[in-house]
C-alpha cells in the first residue's frame, strides 16, 4: 500500500470504507487531492486505532461511505 493515489482513485478502490492517508496533498481549500493510503476498513474505530498506533505526523481520515437518508452530521 505504498502507492500514491488521487482522491478519485481512493473513492473507486475503497468505496464504502474509511481510509487513512499519510502526508496528504491538499488543495487551496484544504481538501485532500492525493496521498499514500496506509490503511482502510469499514470500521472507523479500527482506522482511529491505526492512526494512534502509527503516530503519524500528517494524516487524513476519509470516509467513502454513503450517508444514510435523513442523517445529518454535526462538526
Biopython code that builds the backbone (N, CA, C, O; Angstrom):
import numpy as np
from Bio.PDB.StructureBuilder import StructureBuilder

atoms = [
    (1, "UNK", "N", (0.821, -1.198, 0.000)),
    (1, "UNK", "CA", (0.000, 0.000, 0.000)),
    (1, "UNK", "C", (0.856, 1.249, 0.000)),
    (1, "UNK", "O", (0.513, 2.228, 0.662)),
    (2, "UNK", "N", (1.937, 1.239, -0.710)),
    (2, "UNK", "CA", (2.823, 2.396, -0.725)),
    (2, "UNK", "C", (2.602, 3.320, -1.915)),
    (2, "UNK", "O", (3.341, 4.290, -2.080)),
    (3, "UNK", "N", (1.602, 3.042, -2.747)),
    (3, "UNK", "CA", (1.402, 3.903, -3.895)),
    (3, "UNK", "C", (0.581, 5.137, -3.532)),
    (3, "UNK", "O", (-0.286, 5.093, -2.660)),
    (4, "UNK", "N", (0.871, 6.222, -4.212)),
    (4, "UNK", "CA", (0.137, 7.467, -4.026)),
    (4, "UNK", "C", (-1.067, 7.436, -4.962)),
    (4, "UNK", "O", (-0.933, 7.190, -6.160)),
    (5, "UNK", "N", (-2.245, 7.690, -4.395)),
    (5, "UNK", "CA", (-3.481, 7.683, -5.160)),
    (5, "UNK", "C", (-4.140, 9.051, -5.127)),
    (5, "UNK", "O", (-3.996, 9.800, -4.160)),
    (6, "UNK", "N", (-4.864, 9.370, -6.192)),
    (6, "UNK", "CA", (-5.667, 10.590, -6.188)),
    (6, "UNK", "C", (-6.936, 10.309, -5.384)),
    (6, "UNK", "O", (-7.251, 9.155, -5.093)),
    (7, "UNK", "N", (-7.649, 11.351, -5.034)),
    (7, "UNK", "CA", (-8.895, 11.193, -4.289)),
    (7, "UNK", "C", (-9.881, 10.330, -5.075)),
    (7, "UNK", "O", (-10.535, 9.465, -4.492)),
    (8, "UNK", "N", (-9.998, 10.547, -6.377)),
    (8, "UNK", "CA", (-10.916, 9.753, -7.193)),
    (8, "UNK", "C", (-10.512, 8.284, -7.217)),
    (8, "UNK", "O", (-11.378, 7.410, -7.184)),
    (9, "UNK", "N", (-9.216, 7.997, -7.274)),
    (9, "UNK", "CA", (-8.746, 6.611, -7.239)),
    (9, "UNK", "C", (-9.068, 5.962, -5.895)),
    (9, "UNK", "O", (-9.456, 4.795, -5.839)),
    (10, "UNK", "N", (-8.905, 6.725, -4.812)),
    (10, "UNK", "CA", (-9.248, 6.205, -3.486)),
    (10, "UNK", "C", (-10.735, 5.876, -3.406)),
    (10, "UNK", "O", (-11.116, 4.814, -2.912)),
    (11, "UNK", "N", (-11.580, 6.800, -3.897)),
    (11, "UNK", "CA", (-13.034, 6.582, -3.868)),
    (11, "UNK", "C", (-13.408, 5.318, -4.633)),
    (11, "UNK", "O", (-14.238, 4.535, -4.170)),
    (12, "UNK", "N", (-12.807, 5.116, -5.790)),
    (12, "UNK", "CA", (-13.118, 3.952, -6.621)),
    (12, "UNK", "C", (-12.643, 2.658, -5.961)),
    (12, "UNK", "O", (-13.351, 1.652, -5.984)),
    (13, "UNK", "N", (-11.468, 2.682, -5.384)),
    (13, "UNK", "CA", (-10.873, 1.472, -4.823)),
    (13, "UNK", "C", (-11.451, 1.106, -3.458)),
    (13, "UNK", "O", (-11.578, -0.076, -3.136)),
    (14, "UNK", "N", (-11.804, 2.118, -2.647)),
    (14, "UNK", "CA", (-12.224, 1.868, -1.259)),
    (14, "UNK", "C", (-13.648, 2.340, -0.994)),
    (14, "UNK", "O", (-13.948, 2.841, 0.090)),
    (15, "UNK", "N", (-14.515, 2.184, -1.971)),
    (15, "UNK", "CA", (-15.920, 2.572, -1.839)),
    (15, "UNK", "C", (-16.537, 1.881, -0.625)),
    (15, "UNK", "O", (-16.407, 0.668, -0.464)),
    (16, "UNK", "N", (-17.208, 2.655, 0.226)),
    (16, "UNK", "CA", (-17.870, 2.100, 1.405)),
    (16, "UNK", "C", (-16.956, 1.906, 2.598)),
    (16, "UNK", "O", (-17.336, 1.247, 3.566)),
    (17, "UNK", "N", (-15.758, 2.467, 2.547)),
    (17, "UNK", "CA", (-14.790, 2.273, 3.630)),
    (17, "UNK", "C", (-14.228, 3.597, 4.142)),
    (17, "UNK", "O", (-14.375, 4.649, 3.521)),
    (18, "UNK", "N", (-13.578, 3.498, 5.303)),
    (18, "UNK", "CA", (-12.765, 4.578, 5.851)),
    (18, "UNK", "C", (-11.340, 4.371, 5.352)),
    (18, "UNK", "O", (-10.883, 3.236, 5.225)),
    (19, "UNK", "N", (-10.642, 5.460, 5.070)),
    (19, "UNK", "CA", (-9.288, 5.384, 4.530)),
    (19, "UNK", "C", (-8.378, 6.307, 5.335)),
    (19, "UNK", "O", (-8.732, 7.455, 5.605)),
    (20, "UNK", "N", (-7.214, 5.805, 5.715)),
    (20, "UNK", "CA", (-6.204, 6.595, 6.419)),
    (20, "UNK", "C", (-5.109, 6.936, 5.429)),
    (20, "UNK", "O", (-4.504, 6.043, 4.836)),
    (21, "UNK", "N", (-4.850, 8.225, 5.244)),
    (21, "UNK", "CA", (-3.896, 8.714, 4.251)),
    (21, "UNK", "C", (-2.739, 9.406, 4.958)),
    (21, "UNK", "O", (-2.947, 10.292, 5.787)),
    (22, "UNK", "N", (-1.523, 8.998, 4.626)),
    (22, "UNK", "CA", (-0.324, 9.612, 5.201)),
    (22, "UNK", "C", (0.155, 10.736, 4.287)),
    (22, "UNK", "O", (0.146, 10.604, 3.063)),
    (23, "UNK", "N", (0.570, 11.835, 4.895)),
    (23, "UNK", "CA", (1.081, 13.007, 4.169)),
    (23, "UNK", "C", (0.209, 13.397, 2.979)),
    (23, "UNK", "O", (0.685, 13.429, 1.845)),
    (24, "UNK", "N", (-1.057, 13.693, 3.230)),
    (24, "UNK", "CA", (-1.949, 14.041, 2.121)),
    (24, "UNK", "C", (-1.558, 15.366, 1.479)),
    (24, "UNK", "O", (-1.135, 16.303, 2.156)),
    (25, "UNK", "N", (-1.708, 15.422, 0.166)),
    (25, "UNK", "CA", (-1.534, 16.686, -0.552)),
    (25, "UNK", "C", (-2.895, 17.372, -0.560)),
    (25, "UNK", "O", (-3.905, 16.758, -0.902)),
    (26, "UNK", "N", (-2.915, 18.653, -0.181)),
    (26, "UNK", "CA", (-4.166, 19.399, -0.064)),
    (26, "UNK", "C", (-4.246, 20.477, -1.129)),
    (26, "UNK", "O", (-3.222, 20.965, -1.608)),
    (27, "UNK", "N", (-5.475, 20.853, -1.502)),
    (27, "UNK", "CA", (-5.653, 21.969, -2.427)),
    (27, "UNK", "C", (-5.813, 23.268, -1.634)),
    (27, "UNK", "O", (-5.668, 23.278, -0.411)),
    (28, "UNK", "N", (-6.110, 24.350, -2.332)),
    (28, "UNK", "CA", (-6.211, 25.660, -1.678)),
    (28, "UNK", "C", (-7.387, 25.749, -0.711)),
    (28, "UNK", "O", (-7.451, 26.676, 0.097)),
    (29, "UNK", "N", (-8.317, 24.799, -0.783)),
    (29, "UNK", "CA", (-9.476, 24.764, 0.117)),
    (29, "UNK", "C", (-9.298, 23.722, 1.225)),
    (29, "UNK", "O", (-10.249, 23.369, 1.922)),
    (30, "UNK", "N", (-8.074, 23.242, 1.372)),
    (30, "UNK", "CA", (-7.683, 22.262, 2.393)),
    (30, "UNK", "C", (-8.448, 20.934, 2.212)),
    (30, "UNK", "O", (-8.813, 20.279, 3.188)),
    (31, "UNK", "N", (-8.677, 20.560, 0.964)),
    (31, "UNK", "CA", (-9.283, 19.270, 0.633)),
    (31, "UNK", "C", (-8.181, 18.341, 0.142)),
    (31, "UNK", "O", (-7.246, 18.774, -0.531)),
    (32, "UNK", "N", (-8.297, 17.077, 0.479)),
    (32, "UNK", "CA", (-7.300, 16.096, 0.050)),
    (32, "UNK", "C", (-7.378, 15.918, -1.466)),
    (32, "UNK", "O", (-8.451, 15.706, -2.030)),
    (33, "UNK", "N", (-6.205, 16.012, -2.112)),
    (33, "UNK", "CA", (-6.099, 15.826, -3.556)),
    (33, "UNK", "C", (-5.524, 14.443, -3.860)),
    (33, "UNK", "O", (-6.005, 13.741, -4.750)),
    (34, "UNK", "N", (-4.493, 14.064, -3.111)),
    (34, "UNK", "CA", (-3.847, 12.759, -3.276)),
    (34, "UNK", "C", (-3.033, 12.455, -2.045)),
    (34, "UNK", "O", (-2.778, 13.335, -1.222)),
    (35, "UNK", "N", (-2.624, 11.208, -1.919)),
    (35, "UNK", "CA", (-1.799, 10.812, -0.791)),
    (35, "UNK", "C", (-1.581, 9.312, -0.778)),
    (35, "UNK", "O", (-2.104, 8.591, -1.628)),
    (36, "UNK", "N", (-0.807, 8.846, 0.188)),
    (36, "UNK", "CA", (-0.483, 7.426, 0.319)),
    (36, "UNK", "C", (-1.452, 6.782, 1.303)),
    (36, "UNK", "O", (-1.475, 7.131, 2.484)),
    (37, "UNK", "N", (-2.242, 5.853, 0.815)),
    (37, "UNK", "CA", (-3.177, 5.119, 1.665)),
    (37, "UNK", "C", (-2.376, 4.110, 2.475)),
    (37, "UNK", "O", (-1.674, 3.267, 1.918)),
    (38, "UNK", "N", (-2.489, 4.207, 3.800)),
    (38, "UNK", "CA", (-1.730, 3.276, 4.637)),
    (38, "UNK", "C", (-2.627, 2.284, 5.370)),
    (38, "UNK", "O", (-2.145, 1.308, 5.944)),
    (39, "UNK", "N", (-3.946, 2.541, 5.348)),
    (39, "UNK", "CA", (-4.885, 1.594, 5.941)),
    (39, "UNK", "C", (-6.288, 1.919, 5.437)),
    (39, "UNK", "O", (-6.587, 3.056, 5.073)),
    (40, "UNK", "N", (-7.145, 0.888, 5.424)),
    (40, "UNK", "CA", (-8.547, 1.091, 5.060)),
    (40, "UNK", "C", (-9.385, 0.023, 5.746)),
    (40, "UNK", "O", (-8.927, -1.096, 5.974)),
    (41, "UNK", "N", (-10.619, 0.388, 6.070)),
    (41, "UNK", "CA", (-11.510, -0.532, 6.765)),
    (41, "UNK", "C", (-12.929, 0.022, 6.736)),
    (41, "UNK", "O", (-13.133, 1.227, 6.594)),
    (42, "UNK", "N", (-13.896, -0.860, 6.870)),
    (42, "UNK", "CA", (-15.285, -0.427, 7.014)),
    (42, "UNK", "C", (-15.541, 0.106, 8.422)),
    (42, "UNK", "O", (-16.560, 0.754, 8.663)),
    (43, "UNK", "N", (-14.626, -0.161, 9.350)),
    (43, "UNK", "CA", (-14.778, 0.202, 10.757)),
    (43, "UNK", "C", (-13.941, 1.446, 11.097)),
    (43, "UNK", "O", (-12.712, 1.412, 11.041)),
    (44, "UNK", "N", (-14.618, 2.526, 11.445)),
    (44, "UNK", "CA", (-13.922, 3.768, 11.770)),
    (44, "UNK", "C", (-13.009, 3.612, 12.983)),
    (44, "UNK", "O", (-11.897, 4.141, 12.993)),
    (45, "UNK", "N", (-13.466, 2.898, 13.996)),
    (45, "UNK", "CA", (-12.644, 2.713, 15.197)),
    (45, "UNK", "C", (-11.315, 2.051, 14.864)),
    (45, "UNK", "O", (-10.284, 2.389, 15.446)),
    (46, "UNK", "N", (-11.340, 1.114, 13.934)),
    (46, "UNK", "CA", (-10.104, 0.457, 13.511)),
    (46, "UNK", "C", (-9.130, 1.462, 12.892)),
    (46, "UNK", "O", (-7.924, 1.396, 13.130)),
    (47, "UNK", "N", (-9.660, 2.385, 12.102)),
    (47, "UNK", "CA", (-8.799, 3.412, 11.486)),
    (47, "UNK", "C", (-8.232, 4.352, 12.553)),
    (47, "UNK", "O", (-7.068, 4.746, 12.481)),
    (48, "UNK", "N", (-9.051, 4.709, 13.536)),
    (48, "UNK", "CA", (-8.577, 5.573, 14.619)),
    (48, "UNK", "C", (-7.462, 4.896, 15.408)),
    (48, "UNK", "O", (-6.461, 5.528, 15.744)),
    (49, "UNK", "N", (-7.639, 3.611, 15.703)),
    (49, "UNK", "CA", (-6.589, 2.865, 16.420)),
    (49, "UNK", "C", (-5.300, 2.801, 15.613)),
    (49, "UNK", "O", (-4.208, 2.941, 16.163)),
    (50, "UNK", "N", (-5.431, 2.589, 14.303)),
    (50, "UNK", "CA", (-4.253, 2.509, 13.437)),
    (50, "UNK", "C", (-3.513, 3.849, 13.415)),
    (50, "UNK", "O", (-2.283, 3.873, 13.469)),
    (51, "UNK", "N", (-4.238, 4.947, 13.338)),
    (51, "UNK", "CA", (-3.619, 6.274, 13.326)),
    (51, "UNK", "C", (-2.869, 6.526, 14.633)),
    (51, "UNK", "O", (-1.764, 7.068, 14.618)),
    (52, "UNK", "N", (-3.456, 6.139, 15.747)),
    (52, "UNK", "CA", (-2.801, 6.313, 17.048)),
    (52, "UNK", "C", (-1.561, 5.426, 17.133)),
    (52, "UNK", "O", (-0.513, 5.864, 17.606)),
    (53, "UNK", "N", (-1.679, 4.202, 16.682)),
    (53, "UNK", "CA", (-0.566, 3.244, 16.717)),
    (53, "UNK", "C", (0.632, 3.736, 15.906)),
    (53, "UNK", "O", (1.778, 3.565, 16.322)),
    (54, "UNK", "N", (0.369, 4.345, 14.750)),
    (54, "UNK", "CA", (1.450, 4.761, 13.854)),
    (54, "UNK", "C", (2.058, 6.124, 14.202)),
    (54, "UNK", "O", (3.110, 6.478, 13.671)),
    (55, "UNK", "N", (1.419, 6.884, 15.077)),
    (55, "UNK", "CA", (1.921, 8.214, 15.470)),
    (55, "UNK", "C", (2.256, 9.062, 14.249)),
    (55, "UNK", "O", (3.352, 9.616, 14.153)),
    (56, "UNK", "N", (1.326, 9.161, 13.329)),
    (56, "UNK", "CA", (1.556, 9.903, 12.096)),
    (56, "UNK", "C", (1.611, 11.402, 12.359)),
    (56, "UNK", "O", (0.788, 11.946, 13.095)),
    (57, "UNK", "N", (2.584, 12.055, 11.754)),
    (57, "UNK", "CA", (2.726, 13.495, 11.927)),
    (57, "UNK", "C", (1.682, 14.248, 11.087)),
    (57, "UNK", "O", (1.074, 15.207, 11.562)),
    (58, "UNK", "N", (1.481, 13.810, 9.847)),
    (58, "UNK", "CA", (0.496, 14.419, 8.952)),
    (58, "UNK", "C", (-0.347, 13.305, 8.344)),
    (58, "UNK", "O", (0.178, 12.408, 7.684)),
    (59, "UNK", "N", (-1.655, 13.368, 8.570)),
    (59, "UNK", "CA", (-2.535, 12.340, 8.030)),
    (59, "UNK", "C", (-3.940, 12.901, 7.836)),
    (59, "UNK", "O", (-4.273, 13.986, 8.311)),
    (60, "UNK", "N", (-4.742, 12.133, 7.128)),
    (60, "UNK", "CA", (-6.154, 12.466, 6.935)),
    (60, "UNK", "C", (-6.953, 11.182, 7.006)),
    (60, "UNK", "O", (-6.506, 10.141, 6.527)),
    (61, "UNK", "N", (-8.122, 11.248, 7.597)),
    (61, "UNK", "CA", (-9.065, 10.136, 7.601)),
    (61, "UNK", "C", (-10.208, 10.515, 6.679)),
    (61, "UNK", "O", (-10.839, 11.558, 6.850)),
    (62, "UNK", "N", (-10.466, 9.670, 5.711)),
    (62, "UNK", "CA", (-11.518, 9.936, 4.733)),
    (62, "UNK", "C", (-12.578, 8.854, 4.823)),
    (62, "UNK", "O", (-12.271, 7.693, 5.092)),
    (63, "UNK", "N", (-13.817, 9.236, 4.599)),
    (63, "UNK", "CA", (-14.922, 8.291, 4.632)),
    (63, "UNK", "C", (-15.594, 8.257, 3.264)),
    (63, "UNK", "O", (-16.056, 9.281, 2.761)),
    (64, "UNK", "N", (-15.642, 7.069, 2.671)),
    (64, "UNK", "CA", (-16.293, 6.900, 1.379)),
    (64, "UNK", "C", (-17.580, 6.091, 1.507)),
    (64, "UNK", "O", (-18.005, 5.423, 0.565)),
    (65, "UNK", "N", (-18.191, 6.163, 2.687)),
    (65, "UNK", "CA", (-19.478, 5.507, 2.908)),
    (65, "UNK", "C", (-20.588, 6.458, 2.496)),
    (65, "UNK", "O", (-20.436, 7.677, 2.568)),
    (66, "UNK", "N", (-21.692, 5.896, 2.070)),
    (66, "UNK", "CA", (-22.848, 6.721, 1.739)),
    (66, "UNK", "C", (-23.549, 7.120, 3.026)),
    (66, "UNK", "O", (-23.697, 6.306, 3.938)),
    (67, "UNK", "N", (-23.981, 8.375, 3.099)),
    (67, "UNK", "CA", (-24.709, 8.868, 4.259)),
    (67, "UNK", "C", (-26.142, 8.346, 4.198)),
    (67, "UNK", "O", (-26.824, 8.538, 3.191)),
    (68, "UNK", "N", (-26.603, 7.693, 5.251)),
    (68, "UNK", "CA", (-27.982, 7.201, 5.261)),
    (68, "UNK", "C", (-28.968, 8.364, 5.103)),
    (68, "UNK", "O", (-28.751, 9.457, 5.627)),
    (69, "UNK", "N", (-30.034, 8.107, 4.383)),
    (69, "UNK", "CA", (-31.042, 9.141, 4.146)),
    (69, "UNK", "C", (-31.579, 9.652, 5.474)),
    (69, "UNK", "O", (-31.927, 8.867, 6.356)),
    (70, "UNK", "N", (-31.644, 10.973, 5.611)),
    (70, "UNK", "CA", (-32.151, 11.603, 6.818)),
    (70, "UNK", "C", (-31.108, 11.838, 7.891)),
    (70, "UNK", "O", (-31.401, 12.477, 8.901)),
    (71, "UNK", "N", (-29.879, 11.330, 7.695)),
    (71, "UNK", "CA", (-28.821, 11.523, 8.681)),
    (71, "UNK", "C", (-28.134, 12.865, 8.455)),
    (71, "UNK", "O", (-27.881, 13.261, 7.317)),
    (72, "UNK", "N", (-27.838, 13.554, 9.540)),
    (72, "UNK", "CA", (-27.153, 14.828, 9.487)),
    (72, "UNK", "C", (-25.912, 14.741, 10.362)),
    (72, "UNK", "O", (-25.980, 14.240, 11.484)),
    (73, "UNK", "N", (-24.772, 15.227, 9.858)),
    (73, "UNK", "CA", (-23.530, 15.263, 10.636)),
    (73, "UNK", "C", (-23.339, 16.659, 11.206)),
    (73, "UNK", "O", (-23.547, 17.655, 10.514)),
    (74, "UNK", "N", (-22.947, 16.727, 12.454)),
    (74, "UNK", "CA", (-22.640, 17.990, 13.100)),
    (74, "UNK", "C", (-21.154, 17.987, 13.425)),
    (74, "UNK", "O", (-20.674, 17.105, 14.136)),
    (75, "UNK", "N", (-20.430, 18.961, 12.911)),
    (75, "UNK", "CA", (-18.984, 19.044, 13.135)),
    (75, "UNK", "C", (-18.657, 20.111, 14.138)),
    (75, "UNK", "O", (-17.486, 20.325, 14.453)),
]
sb = StructureBuilder()
sb.init_structure("model")
sb.init_model(0)
sb.init_chain("A")
sb.init_seg("    ")
for serial, (resi, resn, name, xyz) in enumerate(atoms, 1):
    if name == "N":
        sb.init_residue(resn, " ", resi, " ")
    sb.init_atom(name, np.array(xyz, "f"), 0.0, 1.0, " ", f" {name:<3s}", serial, name[0])
structure = sb.get_structure()
